[in-house]
Amino acid sequence: MPCMQQYVVVVPVKPPAFGKSRLQGLSDVLRRDLAEAFALDTAAACLAATGVAQVLVVTDDAAFAARFAALGCTSVPDGDSSGLNPALSQAAQEARRRWPDLVPVALLADLPALRAEDLDEALASLVPGRPAYVADVEGTGTTLYTAPYDEFDPSFGPDSAHAHLVGGAHAVEGELTSLRRDVDDLDDLRAAQALGLGPQTDRLVAGLPL
């Protein structure tokens, strides 16, 4: 029986002080702490997935990078400040240098309810050599994008699901509830809480009147 393809998940992480500005009604400190928790829980779920061999975190925050390293992730600085997609493309090339036999996967860092099982289900459904993406719960955004190194060309941003589809990527089917549930605002956070949050986020949210 052939071995399942293995992946390197590339997770772009803003410095926490600049993350999650749409979580209105919360203090700056709590928004920062939640942004950290979201990213740490996302990375931990990736590490627990059987299809994931490596997790490469892209962040310019050295102290935050050390927390990811403690989980078992590799971290690199954001090498391209012109935007998320160029930064992801550059990080994928760094992943190629380190792990040429793995397939790169870009994954957003705001999936605090992510379950390894959902990520594994999505990865197992991929057609080798074919670009693919997972749309968010609304169906317009994207939480995951993957393609071979030579074809890796993410299009995160407004209407990214359509942009990825037009760009030739295949839409991954399936419920994949936790993989589609990104968190931008408090309504999203409530929905993620209903699914079951990762431990870092759950600890912070437990005392909030959501």
PyMOL commands that set and color helices and strands:
alter all, ss='L'
color gray80, all
select helices_A, chain A and resi 16-18+28-48+62-71+84-98+116-124+149-151+160-166+177-180+186-195+199-205
alter helices_A, ss='H'
color red, helices_A
select strands_A, chain A and resi 7-12+52-58+74-76+103-107+132-135+142-146+170-171
alter strands_A, ss='S'
color yellow, strands_A
deselect
rebuild
show_as cartoon
